Amino acid sequence: MAKVRQDAWTYEDDLLLAETVLRHIREGSTQLNAFEEVGDELNRTSAACGFRWNAEVRNKYVQAIDLAKRQRKERKRATIKQTNQVSVPATIMNQTTKNHELVLENELNLSTVIQYLQSLQYEMVNKDENQSKLDTLQSENNRLRSEKDTLEKELAKLNERLQTVEEDYTAFIQIMERARKLTLLEDHQGSLKSPTFRMDKNGNLEQINQN
């Protein structure tokens, strides 16, 4: 079954990863073997474990890593001394120890390169996915900016139209008010009757009240 676990790393997961890597270093194994062991334990890929180790955990255990490497060398020296006969010259003993350590360092470097490439591949996949998401978000952002500019222009036009309508409405109200006043004035003037006069017996004109 393929390992597809993608949840976040917990403190316990990081601790298990650190302890396993340090143990493999002390025992003369490779970090790649440690990543595979942790991957089986946590149902994660060895590449994911390697990436987590290099990106987050390793810097927290620098002194512990140095100590584990010294312990590894001491164990290897003790093993070589036990397997060699006492009659072997000291120069041969020292050369054998150096060659063994050189081979060990070469193996460690090779495993480091392998796990680094796997981690790099894992990182590149995530980088491509993130870049794709970033491009999508950037495109959406540009679209929204364009829509915003269009809406702002339309809003400016609507405000101009509204101002024009308000001005026309004010002028219309003023015209209607003038027309109303003229109508009232004409009605008032029409309602006034011309005065009527009559001549009295002395020949004088007098106005007749009209009720």
TAKAVEN-V439925 format. One record per backbone hydrogen bond with DSSP energy under -0.5 kcal/mol. CO is the residue of the C=O (numbers start at 1). NH is the residue of the N-H. E is the energy in kcal/mol with one decimal. If there is no record, write none. Layout:
co;nh;e
CO;NH;E
CO;NH;E
This chain:
co;nh;e
2;4;-0.7
10;14;-2.2
11;15;-2.3
12;16;-2.5
13;17;-2.3
14;18;-2.5
15;19;-2.7
16;20;-2.2
17;21;-2.3
18;22;-2.5
19;23;-2.0
20;24;-2.3
21;25;-2.2
22;26;-2.4
23;27;-2.3
24;29;-2.8
25;28;-1.2
30;34;-1.5
31;35;-2.7
32;36;-2.3
33;37;-2.2
34;38;-2.5
35;39;-2.6
36;40;-2.2
37;41;-1.8
38;42;-2.8
39;43;-1.1
39;44;-2.1
43;5;-0.7
45;49;-2.0
46;50;-2.6
47;51;-2.6
48;52;-2.2
49;53;-2.4
50;54;-2.4
51;55;-2.4
52;56;-2.3
52;57;-1.7
53;58;-3.2
57;60;-1.7
58;61;-1.9
59;62;-0.6
61;65;-2.2
62;66;-2.1
63;67;-2.3
64;68;-2.3
65;69;-2.3
66;70;-2.0
67;71;-2.5
68;72;-2.1
69;73;-2.2
70;74;-2.4
71;75;-2.2
72;76;-2.3
73;77;-2.6
74;78;-2.3
75;79;-2.4
76;80;-2.5
77;81;-2.4
78;82;-1.7
79;83;-1.7
80;84;-1.4
85;88;-1.1
89;93;-2.1
90;94;-2.7
91;95;-2.2
92;96;-2.7
93;97;-2.2
94;98;-2.4
95;99;-2.6
96;100;-2.4
97;101;-2.4
98;102;-2.4
99;103;-2.6
100;104;-2.3
101;105;-2.7
102;106;-2.4
103;107;-2.5
104;108;-2.5
105;109;-2.6
106;110;-2.4
107;111;-2.6
108;112;-2.3
109;113;-2.3
110;114;-2.4
111;115;-2.9
112;116;-2.3
113;117;-2.6
114;118;-2.3
115;119;-2.6
116;120;-3.0
117;121;-2.6
118;122;-2.4
119;123;-2.6
120;124;-2.8
121;125;-2.2
122;126;-2.0
123;127;-2.6
124;128;-2.9
125;129;-2.3
126;130;-2.8
127;131;-2.8
128;132;-2.5
129;133;-2.4
130;134;-2.6
131;135;-2.8
132;136;-2.2
133;137;-2.7
134;138;-2.6
135;139;-2.5
136;140;-2.5
137;141;-2.5
138;142;-2.3
139;143;-2.3
140;144;-2.4
141;145;-2.3
142;146;-2.3
143;147;-2.5
144;148;-2.5
145;149;-2.5
146;150;-2.3
147;151;-2.7
148;152;-2.4
149;153;-2.1
150;154;-2.3
151;155;-2.6
152;156;-2.1
153;157;-2.0
154;158;-2.4
155;159;-2.3
156;160;-1.9
157;161;-2.5
158;162;-2.7
159;163;-2.4
160;164;-2.2
161;165;-2.7
162;166;-2.6
163;167;-2.3
164;168;-2.7
165;169;-2.7
166;170;-2.4
167;171;-2.3
168;172;-2.5
169;173;-2.5
170;174;-2.1
171;175;-2.4
172;176;-2.6
173;177;-2.3
174;178;-2.2
175;179;-2.5
176;180;-2.3
177;181;-2.2
178;182;-2.4
179;183;-2.4
180;184;-2.5
181;185;-2.2
182;186;-2.6
183;187;-2.5
184;188;-2.2
185;189;-2.5
186;190;-2.2
187;191;-1.5
188;192;-0.7
189;192;-0.7
196;208;-3.9
198;200;-0.5
198;206;-2.7
200;203;-1.7
204;200;-3.1
206;198;-2.4
207;209;-0.6
208;196;-0.6
209;211;-0.6
